[in-house]
Amino acid sequence: MASTANTHNGEIDEGLYSRQLYVLGIEAMKKMSASNVLIVGLKGLGCEIAKNVILAGVKSVTLHDPEKVQIADLSSQFYLTESDIGKPRAEVSAPRLAELNQYVPVSVLDKELTADSIAGFKCVVATDIPLERKLELSEFAHKNGIYFISTETRGLFGYTFNDFGESFIVEDTNGEAPLSGIIASIEQSAEGVVTCLDESRHGLEDGQYVTFSEVQGMTELNGCEPRKVTVLGPYTFSIGNTTSLSPYARGGLFQQVKMPEKLSFPSFKEALENPEYLYSDFAKFDRPAQLHVGFQALHEFSTTHGGKLPRPGNDEDAAEVIRLTHQINDKWSQKTELDDELIKKLSYQAAGDLPPMVAVFGGLVAQEVLKACTGKFSPIKNFMYFDALECLPIGFKPTEEDLTPTGSRYDGQIAVFGRKFQEKIANYREFLVGSGAIGCEMLKNWAMMGLATGPNGVIHITDMDTIEKSNLNRQFLFRPNDVGSLKSVTAAAAVGKMNPDINDKIVTRQDRVGVETENIYNDEFFGNLDCVTNALDNVETRKYMDQRCVFYRKPLLESGTLGTKGNTQVVVPFLTESYSDSQDPPEKSIPMCTLKNFPNAIEHTIQWSRDLFAGLFVQPAESVNAYLTSPDYVETSLGQGSEFSKMETLTSIRNYLVSDRPLSFDDCIVWARKRFEELYNNNIQQLLYNFPKDSVTSSGQPFWSPPKRAPDAVAFDASNSLHVDFILAAANLHAFNYGLKGSRDRELVKKVAGAVDTPKFTPKSGVKIQANENDADNAATDADVDTDELSTLVASLPDPASFAGLRLVPADFEKDDDSNFHIDFITAASNLRASNYDITLADRFRTKQIAGKIIPAIATTTSLVAGLVCLELYKLIGSENGDEKRKVDDYKNGFVNLALPFFGFSEPIEPLKRKYNDIEYSSWDAFMFDHDITLQELIDYFKNEHKLDVEMVSSNVIMLYAPLMNRKKAESRKPLKVSEVIKSVTNKEIPEHVKWAVLTLSCCDEEGEDVDVPEVRVNIRN
């Protein structure tokens, strides 16, 4: 191990934990990095939990499991190999787990597990040990302030339990950013009704707390003790009696205050008899209480039979488990109605050990460990049961013989599904698009499942990305020495070590999926697939893969994560809608006039600064290079874009080549100082000249009314660290553009910048500033650009020949390089603008997240989501048996939020059905022609077979035929084959890899009504 501390000199390693920090926050990370965790039991579930808490960055992890490795342990424990059989599980697992995070020491507790031996831990997680031992440990833990978690998976069943003591404090129940808003009015009344501006909902919930600032009139509310909220409507809420306060005048902001919440947990023993349940699936509302008794019956069975679990599919053992379940149930005051068939299935599967279930509970329980260590997010209180019985193969019940262990690494899976189903798994053919966080988890699960390990099986992976340091925190197949290597190749090699059976069954690629690679991912490629699984981080590629799956009628497994939130979607040909059939609403954009002149939130100033970065250090350098290398650049640019953009572009070229061209770093400091004056002093003075602070609108209302905030100009102060931050970053970036050596010498910056003599600014009359997004009266237009001025500007441009060899270097934005001044500049620029408008400043951490559009991520959510996806994969593999096929309600789309925690499952939506001539069809349907037909044959087919007249034929938005077009041309195309028409219209040869021509038809029926029909596919290669 490289280090025994989780921090660099007390500082969190932001490079490693960058995505996770945006989930937990720095304070929670520091608490976690001071927490010791003990994990008891190192089968698959214990290993998965250990993996996730190590990646998260706890102080240390200690493992306890003196049991020897058996072949069946390899069913889900990814750090065990056949050469480990007979060795202690914990000892062989520890060094491999330690490789995951250099800051987290991993040790083995090799003495007997007693109360004394767990005394030094903050959290203890007990997995595969007898119930009696769990009760002993939990009683000691409860009395001594140690957080205790018990969890198990049995086949397609699992549970987890938390005891965080009698006084557990939750600092932040949901992890969401505190809400804030602008106030329109506050009543002086017993209810104290607060009304917000109409354009923004407050988003608050009953019982939450708020405080206030910038309220005029009712000033007693400014900085007041948090007031409890009662929601009255989307724009109104009550804060209680305000009659004793001064009358409200105007303005004000509310800010949500997160209040700590105290929770009390019963001990494990108490909870066993009086359980509370978090329901994972409300469609199975009656199951948790039954499974609660059933799991205890399994423990009693195991105790009676010397530690052995019921035999897979054995009726005699199942009958005993059912009897024990009834006995336990009868002893309790809280009796539950039992379904013997459910308990029988639990008994049948008790010896099962499934990688997807391990992944689900490994992610879930690891997040509960992090909650215990940090007080961040709401813990499960106190039991949660989950089952995935829908995964059992349709129309097929394996016999006890089929379920009997074979002495292979897949026995844990065979115990649930049988050997015949294992053969199906082994011969499955998959395409994984992306091998990042979700992709790594998916590959690990597939390796443990034995997916594609048979003679006909194959896994294709494509990912063009290389490994970065920030990936290591959640993409657990990668190690520090892999940084810079290809993800697909490295991931394939890593899972090959976990299961050598899969080694020669993975084909790795680095080709981006898209139109440009359809010659690679062609008809033959998709024809040899059974399923596609997306592990992507962008919507456009998801949509593209969805289109390909619809075209080739292949099932698609889709998923995504956002911090503690995750979602899964299963797309099944003809049975469900496709991924693209439903879309999230577009992100709300910031109005341009708000960005330019009227910001009221830090998000506005950060976006303004991000745009400023491009406008100072990217676009001018690119324009200068184009001007110096393209002889006709000026003529071309004059013929494009608005007059304003031409003026701006040509002015920047002249300035960056002449007046703003530095010869030394001191020149760069001077340039940066002038930009400071322009941005934070002069422009603000001009804005206040146009709209003085006491100005009113045409309706008599103050112009500077919420959401507008009246700004103040900022005078440069060399003793102000924020001012120096801006000059330092801007000067270094300007130097970078010109290939000059920069400097971090702040004293030099203060000295040079402080000596710059800036002329006093005098606002100009006639400058147009748009006051509102829909107000065009005060907006400058192209008509305001003086044509003579533009001509003079063109004439003043220097001769490109005099700059032979000069090329500027654009500062392409890179958020993850802390040495390049990019985030430093945006943070300083944003906070200076926020100072202008008296907006609360944001630190570098938050600025980086917003400006870099960083998606929060944590290994726990990724693990759970990948597990849920693989449960759906079981369903796809076992989706039919003879004539019997799965129905849509057998599948489940999922949404989880581990912070709350919340689990929501729903059956997929069926595809939208349309009709033509009373015939229903969906996006999965198409007219298929197995040979290249003529346009006339196509027209005749629809006329004769469907009584439809073809009005138009197009392909890829190119019109091939329409009676309304030149009639002679239209008639001349009818005898031609489809491929010939396409080549004739496009003047291009159809690429060799394109087998099908896809046509869109517009038709009308016998009544002359327009009719939509499915797309037409013509095989142009037969």
Summary of the structure (lengths in Angstrom):
residues: 1022
radius of gyration: 33.3
end to end distance: 62.1
largest distance: 98.9
contacts: 3379
relative contact order: 0.09
helix: 41%
strand: 17%
